């Protein structure tokens, strides 16, 4: 077992390696993939921002305008104005949590929606180039993914609001020319640590955990400039002792791979539900349609990590998105995967009572490199089954650029093409502020 000092030193090394990773060495495939992560995060946030809660919050806080000095960052909604970077980061990351469509990494967290809202808000306000933004996002993602691999969270600790937020602070520091270690230490000292129980009951305030982490990433760098200090020891103390344990310290110190950094090993979501349901949903949708009235039982064999969602939902949309039996039943009932597929419905919930989930030891041996799941649907006349090695969209079975664009277009709506093209052109963009023009001036697109 590594000591607190050794773990802290390894965290320090991971941050330093991330900065070195982006010192002009990233090739076009990495930059393009990072642009896809940014585009996906923006699109998911825009769609989540249409929820009643986010619309009302935006209206209540509208008019705050730019920060002192004339700088400002866009709140990602059609026609939305500028806000101070911290506020924009909070709004955009919180909105991105609502629909459970944000990208992620295994095991297990969602770096993109912590990092992109913070980094893009600062890059826009400070008029950084697209290449500077991309480099910062890749570096921050590297830190977040390494931390999420090195420390295994202990239930009921949820992966939003903390380790990925440390990577966000690194991204912002690189954009501002601050010391990323100092910024990461402050973010590590002031994390948000939510629990899965909030997801289970459908407490929508949990959607702000990513928002608070993105906001903290921006504020941490202001605190650095003001002379505040933090402690990197907070990471192994909190996530190696109190809420988790170190399981792969080598992930922090392994040499960086500029050809295939951690951001290239992410997944993109297709289903508007917790990522732990996606393999089972893919399996169901690969089967022939079965009349719901004929279904006598459904069996799901999966990995132990997914047992966190072996529960019946409360009657609300967020809780439904964190129930594996409900997700399977929704796919069986509706036979499509749209944003509304996993909204709560009493009839779907009744079918979910017939779903049984168990761990398959052979599947468990392949976790976390793979996340196999098999679904068997039983009727009095026959049994249909399907096996999925990884959900579609995982880096082992990636989505094409066109599929990502189609997802983005469907989520964004009016102005989507111009916004997508601008984000994908980030490698050559001289000023990130221009990239979001289609949002601020939708009638011009």
N, C-alpha and C positions, 0 to 999 in steps of 0.2 A: 504494500500500500504506500503510495507516494505521500510525503509530508505536505503540510500546507504551504511551506516555502517552495518545495519542488513544483507543486501544482501552479502556484502563482508565477514562478519563473517560466513555466511552460506556456501559460496564458500570455505572458509578456512576449515570448518568442513568437507565438502565433500572430500577434498583432504586428510585430516587426516584419514577419515573413509576408503578410498580406500587403503591406506597403511596398515591399521589394517586388512582389509579384506584378504590380502594375506599373513598374518603372519603364514604360515604353516598350514592353515585351509582348503585349497581348495582340494576337493575330485577328484577322477579320472574322473567323468563325466565332471566336469568343465575344467579340464586340457585337456581332449580330445577335448572338444568344442573349447577351445582356440587354440589348435593346428590346428583345422579345419579352424579357422579364419586366422591363419598365412598362412596355405597352400593355401587357397583360394586367399588371397591377393598376395602371390608370383606368383601363376599361372596367375591371371588376369594381373599382372604387366608384366610378361614375354611376354604374348600375345600383350599387348599394346606397349611393347618395340619394336615390329617389325614394327610399323608404320614408315613411311618415316621420319617424324620429329624427332622421338626419335632416330632412327638409325643414322641420320646425326648429331644430338647433341652429341651422344655417340662418334662418330668418331672424332668430333671436339675437344672433351675434353679428348680423350683417351691419356694414357701415364702419367696421373697425379700421378698414383701409390698410395702407402700407405702414410699415414700421418707421420709426424716426429716421430721418435721412432719406426718405423717399423710396426705400426698397420695399418690395412686396412680393408675395407668392400667391399663385392662383389656387383657389378652392375649386376642386375638379367637379364642376357642374355647369351645364349650359348657361352662359351669360353671367356666371358667378364673377365677383370682383376679386380684388386683391386683399390679402390679410397679412399680418406679420407671419414670418416663416414658421414660428412655433405653432401658431393657431392653425395655419393651413395644413401643416403636417398632422396635427391632431385630427382635424376634420377628415382629411383624405384617408388616413390609415384606419380610423374608426369606421368610415363608410365601407372600406374594403373588407371588413370583417363580417358584414351583415349576411351576405349570401353564400358564404362558405365556398367561394370559387377562387380563392387566392392560391397562388402557387406555393410549393413547399419543398422541403428536403426530408430525407429519411435517414436515421431517426432523430428526432421528429420535430419539426417546427416549420414556421412560415417566414423565412428571412425577408422575402421580397416586399411584403406589405408593411414590414417594420422599416426597411431601409429606403425603398423608393420614395415614399411620401416625404421623408426627412431630407434625403439627398436632393431630390428634384426641387423641393421648396427653397433650399439654400442655393442650389445652382442657378435657379431662376432669379432669386433676389440679388445675387451677387454677379449675375451675368457671366457665369462660367461657360466654357465651351462644352459642346456635346461630348468630346473625347474625355475631358476632365470628369464629367458626370459618370460616364461609363466606367472609367478606371476606378472611381470612388465606389461605385456600386459593386463592382467585382471584388474589390478589396474588402468592403464591409461584409459581403456575402461570405467570403472566405473565412473571416473571423467567426461569423455567426454559425456557419455550418460545422466548423471545427469544434466550437464549444458545444453545440447540440449533439455532436458525436461523442465527445469526450465525457460528458456528464449525462447519465441516465436519470431522468426525473422520476421521483417517487410519487405514485398516486397518493392524493388526488391533485398534485401539482399540474397545472396546465402549461403548455409551452409558449403562450403569448406573454408579451410584456417585459421580457427580461434578457435572456441570452441573445436573441436576435436584435434586441434594442441596443446591445453593446456594439454589435456590428454596425448598426445605424450610426452610432456616435463616431465610430471610426471613419465611416464614409463622409460624414459632415466635417470632421476634423481635416481630412485630406482636401476637401474642397475649400476650406477656410485657411489652410496653411497652419493649423494648430497641431500640437503634439497628439497623435491618435492614442497613445498610451494614457496620457493624462485625461483625455476626454472619455475613453473607455472606462477608466477607473471611477470617474464621477458617475457615469451611467450605471456601472456595476454597484455603486454604493446606494443608488436610489431607484431600485427596480420596482416594477409592479409584478406581483406573484399571485395570479388568479388560480382558481381550482375548477376541476371538471364539473363539480356539482352545479355551478352556475349555468353551464351549457345544458345540463340534464333538465333543469326546471324551466329553462327558457328565459333566463334573466338577461335582457338585452343590454344592460350596462356592461356585461362582459365584453361586448364588442368594442368598448373604448380602451381595453387593455393595450391593443396595438397602437391606438392613437396616443395614449399616454407615453408609450415607449418611444414613438417617433418624435413626439414633442420633447421628451427628455433628451433625446439625441441632439436636438438643436440647442436646447438650453444648456446641456452639459458643456458645450463649447463656449457659450457665453460665460458660464461659471469659470471655465479655465482662464478666460481673458480677465475675469474679475479677481483672480487669485485663489479661487476655491481649489481644494484638493480632494481626491478620492482614494480608494484603496482597491487594488486588483485582488487583494486577499478576500474581498467580499464574494468573489466568484466561487473559489473552492470551498469557502466556509458555508455559503448559502446553498450552492448546488452540488457540492461534494459531501456535505454533512447533513444539513437541515432538511432540504427538500429533494435530495438525490444522492447519487454516488458517482465517483469517477470510474469509468469502465474502459476507456480507451485514451490514455494520456498521450499515446503516440500520435493521435490525430492532431494534437496541438503542435507537435514538433516535427512532423514529417515534412520533407522538402516540398515546397510549392511546385505545382505543375502548371506552367503558363499556357500549355496547349489544352489541358483539360482541368481547369480549376473547379472548385466545388460548385460554382454556379452552373456549370455544364452538367452536373449530376442531380439536377432538381427534377421536379415533376410539375406539370401543368394540369389543372383540374378541368374536367368536362362536366361534372355533376355538382349541382348546388346542394351539397351535403358534406359532412365531415369526411376527410380523405380516407378514414378507416373503413368507410362503407363502399368505396369506389370499385374495388375488385369484385365484390358481390353484385353490385349493380351491373357491371360489365357482363358478368356471368349470366345474370337473368336476361339481359337484353340480347344475348346471343342465342337464347332458346326460342323455339316456336311459341307463339302465344298460347296460353292455357286459360280457359274460362275460370274466372276467380271462384265461381260457385263449385267448380269441380275439385278444387285444391283441398286435399285432406291434411297435408303436412308439408313443411319446408325444412330442409336441413342445410345448415351452413357450416362447413368445415373451414377453419381459418387459423391464424396465428394468435398467440396469447395476447399480444398487444391490442388486438381488436376486441377483446372481451370487455374493454372499457365501455363499449357501446352496446353490450348485450343487455338491453333494458327497454321497457315499453315507454313511449313518450308521454309527456304531459300534453294537454290539448292546446298547443301553440306551435307556430312554425319553427322557431329556433330549437325547441326541444325535439321536434320531429327530425330535424337534420342531424341530431346526435343519437339516433337510435338505429342500430344495424337491422333489427327485425323490421322496423318501419320502412327503412330505405329499400330493403328487398321487396317488401309488400307494395310499396309505391311503384317500383319498377314493374312488378308483376301486374299491377292494376292498370297503370297508365301507358306502359309500353313505349314511352319516350322519356327523354331526359331534357327538361327545360328548367328555367328558373323556378317555375311554379310546380314542378313535378313533386317536390318533397315538402310542399306546404301541408299543414295538418288537415286530415280528413278522417272523420270517425269511422267510415267504412274501411279505409286502408288500415287504421289502427286495429280494427277487429281481425283482419287477416294477419296482422303482425303477431297476434297471439298464437298463431299456428307455427311460427318460425322458431326453430331451436338452433342454437349456436354452440359449437364445441371446437376444441383445439385439436388439430391434427399434428402429432409429433413430427412427422416427416416435413410438414410445412414449417413447423417451428424451427427446424434445423436450418432452413434457408433464410430466415429473418436475421438481419434487416436488409440484406442484399436484395432479397426478393420478398414478396408478400403474397404467397399463393392463397387462393380461396376456391372452394368448390361449393356449388349450390345444387341441391337435388330437390326437385318439385314433385311431390307425390299426388296422384289421383287414384281413384279406385281401379282404373284400367291400366295405368302405366306410370313410370317414373322417368322424368327428364332431368339430365344433369349436365353441368358445364364447369370446366376448370379454367381458371385464369391465373397465370403465373405472376403478373403484375398488372395494375390498372393501366388502361390506355392513357398515355400522357406521361407516364414515368419514363425516365431516360433510357430504360431498356426497351421501351415501346413508344417512342416519342411521337408527338403530334407534328405534322408538317407545318411549314410556314403558312400555307393557305388555311389550314385548320385553325391555327392561332388567329389569323386575320379574321376568319369567319366568326370565331367566338367574340373577338373584339368588336366587330361590326354589329353583331347582334346585341351586345350589351350597351354600346354607346349610342347607336342610332344616328341621328342627324349630325353631320360633320365628321363621321367616323373615318372616312377615307383620308381626308386631309390630315387629321390628327395622327392616324397610323403612319402615313407617309412621312410626317415630320419626325415622329419618334424613331422610325427606322433609319432616318437620315442623320441621326445624332452623331455618328462618327465624324461627319464633316461639318457639323453645325458650329458656327462661331459664337452663338449666344443662345443658351437654353431658354431664355425668356420668349423667344420667337416660336418655339415649338408648340406652346400652349395657346397660340393666337386663335386657333379654331374654337377653343372653348370660350374664350373671352368675347369673341365676335362671331357667334354661330351663324348669323345671317349673311356673313361674307363668304361662307364656304359653299 
